[in-house]
Amino acid sequence: MRIHALPSQLINQIAAGEVVERPASVVKELLENSLDAGADRIEIDIEQGGIRLIRIRDNGSGIHKDDLALALSRHATSKVSSLQDLEQVSSLGFRGEALPSISSVSRLTISSRQKDADAGWSLEAVGDMSDPAPIAHPGGTSIEVRDLFYNTPARRKFLKTERTEFSHIDTLLKRLALSRFDVGFVVRHNQREVLSLSAAHTSAERDARVAKVLGSSFLENSFFMQMEAAGLRLSGWVGRPTFNRSQADMQYFYVNGRMVRDKVITHAVRMAYQDVLFHGRHPAYLLFLELDPRLVDVNVHPAKSEVRFRESRQVHDFIFRTLQRALAEDAPGGNETEPVAPDTTPPLPGNNTASATDVDSSTQLFQHRPLNLGVSEQRSGYSRAFQAPPKDTEEIRQDLEHGSGMPPLGFALAQLQGIYILAQNANGLILVDMHAAHERIVYERFKQRFEGEGITSQPLLVPTSVAVSEGEADLAEESASLLVELGMEVDRIDREKLLIRSIPAILQGADPEQLLRDMLADMSEHGSSERIRHEINAVLAGMACHGSVRANRKLTLDEMNGLLRDMEQTERSGQCNHGRPTWVQLSMEQLDKLFLRGQ
């Protein structure tokens, strides 16, 4: 067969294979057009999971009568007109392929009226299109897609059941509803309303939409944050580590209002949660990243679901450090005062000090820092509390009775089975796992001290040679200064061979070759590596675990209150080093419910 030009219908059907995967793909493209048209109310009607009918009606700017036929032509759009526009796309759509692709595999009708027009116009995309016909139509556009894949039976066979296809549409609609709080959505399936969301303009209304779409439990177990730096702005709801999932099914990330899947973003978020999330679990979040459109390329994937950042390393570091800081600051006390690194923390190995075996559960590990909340039993340290009997029991009792000077984690009442601390706060009962809580306190102090002293290198007795690819060798050579900062001295001795001369002292005994390979893989994939930091933290976490107070150790009230105050001042104190919760709150309502009070 000789080379020949394809007919336009076949061209559109080939393009539809990239754009129109299933009914949800059609809904996505049409809704994005409605949002780009400035609509603030959109109605969606679905029948038989979108296979029989998809109807989208909006109150946007509408389409001019003479542009209706052009809208169904390939590469015709009102959103870009030059390369400069393409390099700074701010609209959700820009390719001009969606409508012709959809019309080539379905029976499509488009109706529209501009707000200043006297009448609306309708056009059916069937065969040789006739002139638009006048109709009565409100301001905005309606697009009706019937019998999807009716002329491509092979594609239709790959569609799933009605319930499955509608579940994909439902997931898509929720993602779009979370990206545009200023737009109201009404969704009907088989003529039954399944979702109705009014436009949300206030903070309370936005919270209500999040709760309706993601569930009230997500809103109750997350906090809102926002941070702006270097032309990047990150905002949204961050799920607390204790509210984790078995699957990554509650992760929503938007770049300039566009829902995307990006490995740089995913890795940055995962690294931010690494120190507080239980192994094998996934965080929940709803986050929005805003940046100059010129710094992100959205013309990467036919479905526009992927992006490419021009400064991916900067974006990665910004997301990672912003989320890491937000999670650290989400402490019971709200961090009214800055955490203080005590001088009594046991010394770190590799810094001319004793080894981890010198760490025990002695009183040196306890350091009580003042909390500016009017706490009557403030102490300079646990050690002082260990050496003296409780002196403020009566004053604590009075505070409990009158609710004055009540700190976030309240005051200790008793110790249960030598494992848990029972405390009373303004909301009810607090249960604290004393070993897990103290483990996190010691771990954070180790990290603060280590960061203050820096990473000390330990020369290898016998340098280790590592065979790598030429690209990895180039990367190691380019990143030599960064590796030195991380405690690794690496030289290139051949085209495809590296020589490791030193590693961080605290990681003595680690496999230098594997450590270097993992770091190069991270740097190649994400532009940076937290591998050494992760390995060092693992060592510090082990030291903290062995050095924290053990179960069945009897504590006095002052000692227990000192631990509670330290928790309020310690970053990430809600989880131990392994990601398990350190404390839980039982409100008076929950306690009343247990005993059927008021029923």
DRENLO-370318 format. One record per residue (C-alpha): residue number from 0; residue in three letters; z, y negated, x negated. Coordinates in nm, 3 decimals, decimal comma. Each point is the difference from the previous one (the first is absolute). Example, Ala and Ser with C-alpha at 12.3 -4.5 7.8 and 13.67 -1.06 7.14 Angstrom:
num	residuo	up	north	east
0	ALA	0,780	0,450	-1,230
1	SER	-0,066	-0,344	-0,137
This chain:
num	residuo	up	north	east
0	MET	0,000	0,000	0,000
1	ARG	-0,093	-0,343	-0,133
2	ILE	0,231	-0,300	0,001
3	HIS	-0,011	-0,191	0,327
4	ALA	0,198	-0,264	0,186
5	LEU	0,247	0,128	0,259
6	PRO	-0,015	-0,119	0,360
7	SER	0,267	-0,256	0,094
8	GLN	0,169	0,235	0,250
9	LEU	0,050	0,266	-0,269
10	ILE	0,123	-0,264	-0,245
11	ASN	0,260	-0,111	0,251
12	GLN	0,107	0,359	0,068
13	ILE	0,044	0,062	-0,372
14	ALA	0,210	-0,317	-0,023
15	ALA	0,198	0,120	0,301
16	GLY	0,099	0,305	-0,201
17	GLU	0,190	-0,231	-0,234
18	VAL	0,140	-0,242	0,257
19	VAL	0,045	0,211	0,316
20	GLU	0,203	0,307	-0,084
21	ARG	0,165	0,043	0,341
22	PRO	0,085	-0,212	0,309
23	ALA	0,285	-0,169	-0,189
24	SER	-0,256	-0,132	-0,250
25	VAL	-0,190	-0,168	0,284
26	VAL	0,318	-0,156	0,137
27	LYS	0,089	-0,131	-0,346
28	GLU	-0,335	-0,171	-0,055
29	LEU	-0,008	-0,157	0,346
30	LEU	0,359	-0,123	-0,016
31	GLU	-0,059	-0,157	-0,340
32	ASN	-0,296	-0,190	0,149
33	SER	0,225	-0,122	0,283
34	LEU	0,267	-0,118	-0,243
35	ASP	-0,260	-0,175	-0,217
36	ALA	-0,122	-0,178	0,316
37	GLY	0,343	-0,159	0,041
38	ALA	0,116	0,203	0,302
39	ASP	0,369	-0,014	0,090
40	ARG	-0,020	0,259	0,278
41	ILE	-0,191	0,329	-0,018
42	GLU	-0,032	0,272	0,264
43	ILE	-0,097	0,353	-0,103
44	ASP	-0,113	0,265	0,249
45	ILE	-0,041	0,357	-0,120
46	GLU	-0,120	0,307	0,189
47	GLN	0,011	0,359	-0,123
48	GLY	0,134	-0,102	-0,338
49	GLY	-0,284	-0,248	-0,052
50	ILE	-0,274	0,260	0,024
51	ARG	-0,107	-0,102	0,349
52	LEU	0,086	-0,370	-0,005
53	ILE	0,132	-0,272	-0,231
54	ARG	0,016	-0,349	0,147
55	ILE	0,135	-0,298	-0,194
56	ARG	0,039	-0,338	0,172
57	ASP	0,125	-0,312	-0,177
58	ASN	0,035	-0,373	0,065
59	GLY	-0,148	-0,106	-0,332
60	SER	-0,271	-0,254	-0,075
61	GLY	-0,279	0,212	0,149
62	ILE	-0,360	0,056	-0,114
63	HIS	-0,293	-0,233	0,068
64	LYS	-0,268	0,137	0,232
65	ASP	-0,268	-0,011	-0,271
66	ASP	0,226	0,188	-0,246
67	LEU	0,070	0,307	0,216
68	ALA	-0,307	0,193	-0,114
69	LEU	0,055	-0,114	-0,359
70	ALA	0,358	0,128	0,011
71	LEU	-0,142	0,350	0,048
72	SER	-0,223	-0,030	-0,307
73	ARG	0,106	0,131	-0,340
74	HIS	0,149	-0,242	-0,250
75	ALA	0,022	-0,282	0,253
76	THR	0,334	-0,181	0,002
77	SER	0,159	-0,341	0,052
78	LYS	0,274	0,058	-0,256
79	VAL	-0,176	-0,031	-0,337
80	SER	-0,314	-0,181	-0,106
81	SER	0,016	-0,005	-0,381
82	LEU	0,141	0,183	-0,301
83	GLN	0,275	-0,261	-0,018
84	ASP	0,108	0,094	0,354
85	LEU	-0,002	0,369	-0,091
86	GLU	0,224	-0,062	-0,300
87	GLN	0,268	-0,160	0,218
88	VAL	-0,021	0,189	0,328
89	SER	0,280	-0,094	0,238
90	SER	-0,138	0,175	0,310
91	LEU	0,061	0,367	0,081
92	GLY	-0,371	0,076	0,039
93	PHE	-0,293	-0,132	-0,201
94	ARG	-0,259	0,276	-0,051
95	GLY	-0,192	-0,039	0,326
96	GLU	-0,037	0,378	0,034
97	ALA	0,253	0,095	0,267
98	LEU	-0,180	-0,084	0,325
99	PRO	-0,344	0,142	-0,097
100	SER	0,166	0,313	-0,139
101	ILE	0,204	0,052	0,317
102	SER	-0,296	-0,071	0,230
103	SER	-0,208	0,261	-0,183
104	VAL	0,238	0,283	0,099
105	SER	0,110	-0,116	0,345
106	ARG	-0,100	-0,194	0,311
107	LEU	0,121	-0,350	-0,078
108	THR	0,011	-0,308	0,223
109	ILE	0,108	-0,340	-0,125
110	SER	0,093	-0,287	0,230
111	SER	0,122	-0,341	-0,106
112	ARG	0,048	-0,361	0,101
113	GLN	0,082	-0,288	-0,227
114	LYS	0,278	-0,219	0,132
115	ASP	-0,226	-0,301	0,051
116	ALA	-0,286	0,201	0,159
117	ASP	-0,077	-0,002	0,373
118	ALA	-0,060	0,376	0,024
119	GLY	0,043	0,321	-0,191
120	TRP	-0,277	0,226	-0,126
121	SER	-0,025	0,376	-0,037
122	LEU	-0,221	0,224	-0,211
123	GLU	-0,038	0,380	-0,005
124	ALA	-0,081	0,158	-0,336
125	VAL	-0,233	0,266	0,138
126	GLY	-0,345	0,060	-0,147
127	ASP	-0,207	-0,318	-0,016
128	MET	0,252	-0,262	0,099
129	SER	-0,101	-0,244	0,272
130	ASP	0,115	-0,358	0,031
131	PRO	0,367	-0,060	0,082
132	ALA	0,082	-0,009	0,370
133	PRO	0,232	-0,265	0,150
134	ILE	0,334	0,125	0,132
135	ALA	0,333	-0,137	0,116
136	HIS	0,233	0,035	-0,296
137	PRO	0,317	-0,178	-0,116
138	GLY	0,008	-0,174	-0,336
139	GLY	-0,014	0,256	-0,280
140	THR	-0,180	0,326	-0,064
141	SER	0,001	0,348	0,155
142	ILE	-0,151	0,300	-0,176
143	GLU	-0,038	0,333	0,176
144	VAL	-0,074	0,316	-0,195
145	ARG	-0,082	0,310	0,206
146	ASP	-0,077	0,361	-0,092
147	LEU	0,074	-0,019	-0,370
148	PHE	-0,225	0,229	-0,212
149	TYR	-0,202	0,099	0,309
150	ASN	-0,318	0,002	-0,213
151	THR	0,155	0,168	-0,305
152	PRO	0,141	0,332	0,128
153	ALA	0,099	0,115	-0,349
154	ARG	0,234	-0,299	-0,037
155	ARG	0,143	0,051	0,347
156	LYS	0,100	0,358	-0,084
157	PHE	0,234	-0,128	-0,270
158	LEU	0,205	-0,205	0,246
159	LYS	0,342	0,137	0,089
160	THR	0,172	0,024	0,336
161	GLU	0,044	-0,303	0,222
162	ARG	0,370	-0,015	-0,085
163	THR	-0,064	0,009	-0,375
164	GLU	-0,270	-0,265	0,010
165	PHE	0,216	-0,232	0,208
166	SER	0,294	0,049	-0,238
167	HIS	-0,223	-0,135	-0,280
168	ILE	-0,090	-0,298	0,218
169	ASP	0,367	-0,056	0,088
170	THR	0,098	0,002	-0,369
171	LEU	-0,276	-0,248	-0,079
172	LEU	0,100	-0,232	0,285
173	LYS	0,360	-0,005	-0,118
174	ARG	-0,109	-0,086	-0,353
175	LEU	-0,212	-0,288	0,128
176	ALA	0,273	-0,120	0,235
177	LEU	0,239	-0,020	-0,295
178	SER	-0,249	-0,203	-0,202
179	ARG	-0,053	-0,270	0,263
180	PHE	0,316	-0,103	0,179
181	ASP	-0,181	-0,301	0,150
182	VAL	-0,231	0,222	0,207
183	GLY	0,086	0,178	0,323
184	PHE	-0,129	0,355	0,060
185	VAL	-0,039	0,205	0,317
186	VAL	-0,107	0,363	-0,036
187	ARG	-0,103	0,234	0,280
188	HIS	-0,091	0,367	-0,033
189	ASN	-0,172	0,170	0,292
190	GLN	0,081	-0,308	0,211
191	ARG	0,374	0,023	-0,076
192	GLU	0,171	-0,272	-0,202
193	VAL	0,159	0,148	-0,309
194	LEU	0,079	-0,310	-0,206
195	SER	0,055	-0,366	0,082
196	LEU	0,097	-0,249	-0,268
197	SER	0,031	-0,372	0,060
198	ALA	-0,076	-0,244	-0,279
199	ALA	0,308	-0,042	-0,224
200	HIS	0,056	-0,349	-0,139
201	THR	0,373	-0,011	-0,072
202	SER	0,208	0,210	-0,236
203	ALA	0,172	0,174	0,293
204	GLU	-0,334	0,079	0,163
205	ARG	-0,135	0,143	-0,326
206	ASP	0,310	0,216	-0,036
207	ALA	-0,051	0,121	0,357
208	ARG	-0,360	0,100	-0,074
209	VAL	0,101	0,185	-0,315
210	ALA	0,268	0,185	0,196
211	LYS	-0,246	0,089	0,277
212	VAL	-0,268	0,127	-0,237
213	LEU	0,212	0,166	-0,271
214	GLY	0,314	0,070	0,198
215	SER	0,335	-0,176	0,021
216	SER	0,142	0,228	-0,272
217	PHE	-0,244	-0,147	-0,254
218	LEU	0,105	-0,354	0,083
219	GLU	0,369	0,090	-0,010
220	ASN	-0,038	0,168	-0,341
221	SER	-0,217	-0,261	-0,170
222	PHE	0,029	-0,360	-0,109
223	PHE	-0,248	-0,286	-0,015
224	MET	-0,090	-0,147	-0,339
225	GLN	-0,248	-0,248	-0,141
226	MET	-0,079	-0,108	-0,352
227	GLU	-0,265	-0,224	-0,151
228	ALA	-0,095	-0,038	-0,366
229	ALA	-0,310	-0,062	-0,213
230	GLY	-0,227	-0,039	0,303
231	LEU	0,118	0,328	0,156
232	ARG	0,211	0,026	0,314
233	LEU	0,168	0,318	0,122
234	SER	0,182	0,016	0,332
235	GLY	0,094	0,250	0,266
236	TRP	0,253	0,262	0,096
237	VAL	0,141	0,231	-0,267
238	GLY	0,153	0,327	0,117
239	ARG	0,335	0,081	-0,155
240	PRO	-0,003	0,306	-0,227
241	THR	0,228	0,192	0,237
242	PHE	-0,269	-0,036	0,268
243	ASN	-0,247	0,228	-0,176
244	ARG	-0,270	0,228	0,135
245	SER	-0,126	0,349	-0,077
246	GLN	-0,357	-0,134	0,016
247	ALA	-0,161	-0,331	-0,097
248	ASP	-0,065	-0,074	0,367
249	MET	0,181	-0,333	0,031
250	GLN	-0,157	-0,197	-0,283
251	TYR	-0,200	-0,308	0,097
252	PHE	-0,143	-0,232	-0,262
253	TYR	-0,239	-0,290	0,062
254	VAL	-0,189	-0,214	-0,247
255	ASN	-0,101	-0,336	0,149
256	GLY	0,038	0,153	0,345
257	ARG	-0,216	0,303	-0,082
258	MET	0,154	0,348	0,016
259	VAL	-0,083	0,177	-0,323
260	ARG	0,064	0,312	-0,205
261	ASP	0,037	-0,080	-0,368
262	LYS	0,145	0,210	-0,281
263	VAL	0,133	-0,306	-0,186
264	ILE	0,200	-0,110	0,304
265	THR	0,120	0,351	0,082
266	HIS	0,119	0,057	-0,357
267	ALA	0,181	-0,335	-0,016
268	VAL	0,190	0,069	0,323
269	ARG	0,087	0,354	-0,107
270	MET	0,134	-0,126	-0,333
271	ALA	0,212	-0,264	0,176
272	TYR	0,168	0,272	0,209
273	GLN	0,025	0,251	-0,284
274	ASP	0,358	-0,078	-0,095
275	VAL	0,141	0,018	0,354
276	LEU	-0,206	0,256	0,193
277	PHE	0,091	0,365	0,039
278	HIS	-0,241	0,236	-0,173
279	GLY	-0,303	0,100	0,209
280	ARG	0,060	-0,266	0,268
281	HIS	-0,221	-0,298	0,089
282	PRO	0,098	-0,361	0,074
283	ALA	-0,087	-0,194	0,315
284	TYR	-0,132	-0,356	-0,019
285	LEU	-0,217	-0,265	0,163
286	LEU	-0,122	-0,243	-0,266
287	PHE	-0,253	-0,282	-0,027
288	LEU	-0,152	-0,120	-0,327
289	GLU	-0,178	-0,334	-0,001
290	LEU	-0,205	-0,132	-0,291
291	ASP	-0,311	-0,201	-0,073
292	PRO	-0,299	0,192	0,152
293	ARG	-0,188	-0,057	-0,326
294	LEU	0,254	0,223	-0,179
295	VAL	-0,067	0,308	0,212
296	ASP	-0,330	0,181	0,058
297	VAL	-0,025	0,143	0,351
298	ASN	-0,363	0,108	-0,040
299	VAL	0,096	0,338	-0,144
300	HIS	-0,010	0,250	0,285
301	PRO	-0,241	0,020	0,300
302	ALA	0,296	0,014	0,238
303	LYS	0,171	-0,288	-0,189
304	SER	0,316	0,209	-0,033
305	GLU	0,029	-0,042	-0,377
306	VAL	0,025	-0,307	-0,221
307	ARG	-0,015	-0,076	-0,370
308	PHE	0,221	-0,263	-0,160
309	ARG	-0,133	-0,208	-0,284
310	GLU	0,350	-0,012	-0,154
311	SER	0,129	0,339	0,107
312	ARG	0,281	0,006	-0,256
313	GLN	0,133	-0,336	0,117
314	VAL	-0,010	0,114	0,363
315	HIS	0,167	0,330	-0,088
316	ASP	0,283	-0,167	-0,192
317	PHE	0,054	-0,264	0,270
318	ILE	0,030	0,258	0,279
319	PHE	0,217	0,231	-0,209
320	ARG	0,245	-0,264	-0,119
321	THR	0,019	-0,180	0,336
322	LEU	0,080	0,318	0,191
323	GLN	0,235	0,126	-0,269
324	ARG	0,195	-0,326	0,015
325	ALA	0,003	-0,002	0,382
326	LEU	0,139	0,354	0,011
327	ALA	0,260	-0,085	-0,264
328	GLU	0,120	-0,306	0,190
329	ASP	0,038	0,189	0,327
330	ALA	0,368	0,066	-0,073
331	PRO	0,289	0,012	0,249
332	GLY	0,130	-0,335	-0,118
333	GLY	-0,337	-0,168	-0,002
334	ASN	0,065	-0,087	-0,367
335	GLU	0,194	-0,317	0,067
336	THR	0,086	0,005	-0,370
337	GLU	-0,200	0,113	-0,297
338	PRO	0,077	0,349	-0,131
339	VAL	0,198	-0,005	-0,323
340	ALA	-0,055	0,254	-0,275
341	PRO	0,350	0,103	-0,108
342	ASP	0,094	0,045	-0,363
343	THR	0,186	0,323	0,075
344	THR	-0,316	0,203	0,062
345	PRO	-0,015	0,299	-0,238
346	PRO	-0,240	-0,050	-0,292
347	LEU	-0,356	0,125	0,008
348	PRO	-0,147	0,256	-0,237
349	GLY	-0,263	-0,118	-0,241
350	ASN	0,169	-0,339	-0,041
351	ASN	0,247	0,087	-0,280
352	THR	0,256	0,120	0,257
353	ALA	0,151	0,315	0,139
354	SER	-0,189	0,268	0,188
355	ALA	0,009	0,085	0,370
356	THR	0,262	0,264	-0,063
357	ASP	0,253	-0,279	-0,064
358	VAL	-0,037	-0,119	0,360
359	ASP	0,266	0,119	0,240
360	SER	0,155	-0,115	0,323
361	SER	0,259	-0,218	-0,169
362	THR	0,099	-0,337	0,133
363	GLN	-0,231	-0,170	-0,252
364	LEU	-0,288	0,078	0,233
365	PHE	0,154	-0,213	0,274
366	GLN	-0,047	-0,376	-0,008
367	HIS	0,081	-0,198	0,312
368	ARG	-0,198	-0,324	0,031
369	PRO	0,119	-0,278	0,233
370	LEU	-0,189	-0,042	0,327
371	ASN	0,001	-0,350	0,145
372	LEU	0,088	0,116	0,348
373	GLY	0,371	-0,079	0,004
374	VAL	0,105	0,357	-0,081
375	SER	0,374	0,006	-0,049
376	GLU	0,022	0,305	-0,223
377	GLN	-0,242	-0,120	-0,271
378	ARG	0,067	0,159	-0,338
379	SER	-0,137	-0,059	-0,349
380	GLY	-0,080	0,370	-0,025
381	TYR	0,072	0,347	0,125
382	SER	0,199	0,059	-0,314
383	ARG	0,258	-0,256	0,102
384	ALA	0,018	0,157	0,345
385	PHE	0,058	0,342	-0,157
386	GLN	0,298	-0,126	-0,193
387	ALA	0,181	-0,175	0,286
388	PRO	0,098	0,108	0,352
389	PRO	-0,175	-0,169	0,296
390	LYS	0,143	-0,348	0,045
391	ASP	-0,205	-0,137	0,286
392	THR	0,028	0,273	0,263
393	GLU	0,178	-0,224	0,249
394	GLU	-0,250	-0,281	-0,054
395	ILE	-0,288	0,245	0,045
396	ARG	0,159	0,124	0,322
397	GLN	0,020	-0,357	0,131
398	ASP	-0,363	-0,063	-0,091
399	LEU	-0,102	0,313	0,188
400	GLU	0,193	-0,112	0,306
401	HIS	-0,136	-0,353	0,004
402	GLY	-0,348	0,072	-0,145
403	SER	0,042	-0,279	-0,257
404	GLY	-0,165	0,027	-0,340
405	MET	-0,176	0,321	0,102
406	PRO	-0,255	0,102	-0,268
407	PRO	-0,320	0,193	0,091
408	LEU	0,143	0,343	-0,086
409	GLY	0,342	-0,088	0,134
410	PHE	0,332	0,131	-0,130
411	ALA	0,093	0,355	-0,089
412	LEU	0,221	0,192	0,240
413	ALA	0,024	0,344	-0,159
414	GLN	-0,168	0,266	-0,211
415	LEU	-0,138	0,313	0,166
416	GLN	0,015	0,335	-0,182
417	GLY	-0,018	-0,180	-0,334
418	ILE	-0,372	-0,068	0,064
419	TYR	-0,046	-0,277	0,256
420	ILE	0,154	-0,344	0,044
421	LEU	0,063	-0,116	0,354
422	ALA	-0,011	-0,377	0,042
423	GLN	0,011	-0,242	0,291
424	ASN	-0,231	-0,301	0,024
425	ALA	-0,088	-0,246	0,275
426	ASN	-0,247	0,243	0,159
427	GLY	0,202	0,318	-0,004
428	LEU	0,048	0,287	-0,244
429	ILE	-0,152	0,035	-0,348
430	LEU	-0,028	0,339	-0,173
431	VAL	-0,061	-0,007	-0,376
432	ASP	-0,087	0,288	-0,232
433	MET	0,213	-0,120	-0,291
434	HIS	-0,175	0,207	-0,270
435	ALA	-0,350	-0,105	0,111
436	ALA	0,105	-0,365	0,031
437	HIS	0,168	-0,012	-0,340
438	GLU	-0,296	0,183	-0,154
439	ARG	-0,231	-0,281	0,110
440	ILE	0,243	-0,268	-0,125
441	VAL	0,021	0,157	-0,347
442	TYR	-0,375	0,060	-0,009
443	GLU	-0,080	-0,365	0,077
444	ARG	0,242	-0,115	-0,269
445	PHE	-0,162	0,231	-0,251
446	LYS	-0,341	-0,147	0,089
447	GLN	0,125	-0,360	-0,027
448	ARG	0,151	0,067	-0,339
449	PHE	-0,306	0,185	-0,122
450	GLU	-0,233	-0,281	0,113
451	GLY	0,223	-0,249	-0,179
452	GLU	-0,010	0,191	-0,328
453	GLY	-0,366	0,097	0,022
454	ILE	-0,172	0,325	-0,093
455	THR	0,090	0,127	-0,345
456	SER	-0,260	0,212	-0,180
457	GLN	0,082	0,320	-0,187
458	PRO	-0,247	0,095	-0,277
459	LEU	-0,113	0,361	0,017
460	LEU	0,092	0,214	-0,299
461	VAL	-0,351	0,146	0,014
462	PRO	-0,259	-0,224	0,172
463	THR	-0,188	0,178	0,279
464	SER	-0,380	-0,002	0,009
465	VAL	-0,168	0,011	0,339
466	ALA	-0,364	0,083	0,070
467	VAL	-0,136	-0,227	0,276
468	SER	-0,333	-0,119	0,135
469	GLU	-0,168	-0,301	-0,156
470	GLY	0,078	-0,204	0,311
471	GLU	0,369	0,087	-0,019
472	ALA	0,005	-0,087	-0,369
473	ASP	-0,159	-0,338	0,076
474	LEU	0,257	-0,062	0,273
475	ALA	0,290	0,088	-0,230
476	GLU	-0,137	-0,231	-0,269
477	GLU	-0,042	-0,287	0,248
478	SER	0,352	0,057	0,136
479	ALA	0,176	0,041	-0,335
480	SER	0,222	-0,307	0,049
481	LEU	0,103	0,116	0,347
482	LEU	0,087	0,344	-0,133
483	VAL	0,217	-0,156	-0,272
484	GLU	0,189	-0,198	0,266
485	LEU	0,065	0,329	0,176
486	GLY	0,134	0,160	-0,316
487	MET	-0,307	0,200	-0,105
488	GLU	-0,188	-0,059	-0,323
489	VAL	-0,347	0,155	0,022
490	ASP	-0,275	-0,027	-0,261
491	ARG	-0,364	0,096	0,028
492	ILE	-0,090	0,221	-0,294
493	ASP	-0,341	0,126	0,112
494	ARG	-0,262	-0,055	0,266
495	GLU	0,175	0,243	0,236
496	LYS	0,344	0,039	-0,155
497	LEU	0,327	-0,193	0,031
498	LEU	0,319	0,023	-0,204
499	ILE	0,341	-0,055	0,167
500	ARG	0,247	-0,141	-0,253
501	SER	0,296	-0,087	0,224
502	ILE	0,130	0,035	0,355
503	PRO	0,287	-0,164	0,193
504	ALA	0,331	0,112	-0,151
505	ILE	0,148	0,082	0,339
506	LEU	-0,283	0,250	0,057
507	GLN	0,071	0,203	-0,314
508	GLY	-0,087	0,360	0,076
509	ALA	-0,286	-0,094	0,234
510	ASP	-0,354	0,125	-0,063
511	PRO	-0,174	-0,298	-0,172
512	GLU	-0,350	0,135	0,061
513	GLN	0,049	0,051	0,372
514	LEU	0,170	-0,338	0,033
515	LEU	-0,294	-0,176	-0,166
516	ARG	-0,258	0,187	0,207
517	ASP	0,180	-0,087	0,324
518	MET	0,022	-0,365	-0,100
519	LEU	-0,369	-0,023	-0,088
520	ALA	-0,090	0,164	0,331
521	ASP	0,212	-0,255	0,188
522	MET	-0,148	-0,293	-0,192
523	SER	-0,353	0,122	0,056
524	GLU	0,055	0,051	0,372
525	HIS	0,223	-0,296	0,088
526	GLY	-0,027	-0,244	-0,289
527	SER	0,366	0,047	-0,096
528	SER	0,258	0,271	-0,046
529	GLU	0,364	0,032	0,103
530	ARG	0,015	0,349	-0,147
531	ILE	0,247	-0,082	-0,278
532	ARG	0,213	-0,209	0,233
533	HIS	0,008	0,293	0,243
534	GLU	0,098	0,246	-0,273
535	ILE	0,273	-0,232	-0,129
536	ASN	0,134	-0,050	0,350
537	ALA	0,011	0,377	0,046
538	VAL	0,221	0,027	-0,312
539	LEU	0,224	-0,284	0,118
540	ALA	0,024	0,155	0,346
541	GLY	0,116	0,327	-0,151
542	MET	0,262	-0,182	-0,204
543	ALA	0,118	-0,188	0,308
544	CYS	0,024	0,322	0,200
545	HIS	0,222	0,160	-0,262
546	GLY	0,200	-0,316	-0,053
547	SER	0,087	-0,087	0,359
548	VAL	0,314	0,082	0,191
549	ARG	0,010	0,362	0,117
550	ALA	0,078	0,149	0,335
551	ASN	0,364	0,091	0,075
552	ARG	0,129	-0,288	-0,207
553	LYS	0,270	-0,182	0,193
554	LEU	-0,048	-0,376	0,016
555	THR	0,245	-0,267	0,111
556	LEU	-0,092	-0,257	0,264
557	ASP	-0,051	-0,265	-0,269
558	GLU	-0,228	0,234	-0,193
559	MET	-0,201	0,077	0,313
560	ASN	-0,028	-0,369	0,091
561	GLY	-0,110	-0,076	-0,355
562	LEU	-0,278	0,256	0,036
563	LEU	-0,110	-0,156	0,331
564	ARG	-0,012	-0,348	-0,157
565	ASP	-0,206	0,130	-0,291
566	MET	-0,243	0,162	0,242
567	GLU	-0,050	-0,337	0,170
568	GLN	-0,091	-0,155	-0,334
569	THR	-0,217	0,281	-0,138
570	GLU	-0,375	0,017	0,046
571	ARG	-0,137	0,301	0,189
572	SER	0,354	0,111	0,083
573	GLY	-0,120	0,153	0,327
574	GLN	-0,140	0,302	-0,185
575	CYS	0,122	0,207	-0,293
576	ASN	-0,219	0,071	-0,303
577	HIS	-0,161	0,293	0,182
578	GLY	-0,093	-0,198	0,312
579	ARG	0,280	0,130	0,223
580	PRO	0,190	-0,254	0,215
581	THR	0,336	-0,117	-0,134
582	TRP	0,144	-0,135	0,325
583	VAL	-0,057	0,000	0,375
584	GLN	0,117	-0,229	0,279
585	LEU	0,136	0,128	0,331
586	SER	0,013	-0,291	0,243
587	MET	0,259	-0,033	0,275
588	GLU	-0,274	0,074	0,253
589	GLN	-0,080	0,327	-0,175
590	LEU	0,367	0,093	-0,020
591	ASP	0,052	-0,085	0,367
592	LYS	-0,296	0,218	0,089
593	LEU	0,150	0,296	-0,186
594	PHE	0,311	-0,022	0,218
595	LEU	-0,185	-0,095	0,322
596	ARG	0,187	-0,329	0,019
597	GLY	-0,127	-0,239	0,265
598	GLN	-0,198	0,273	0,178
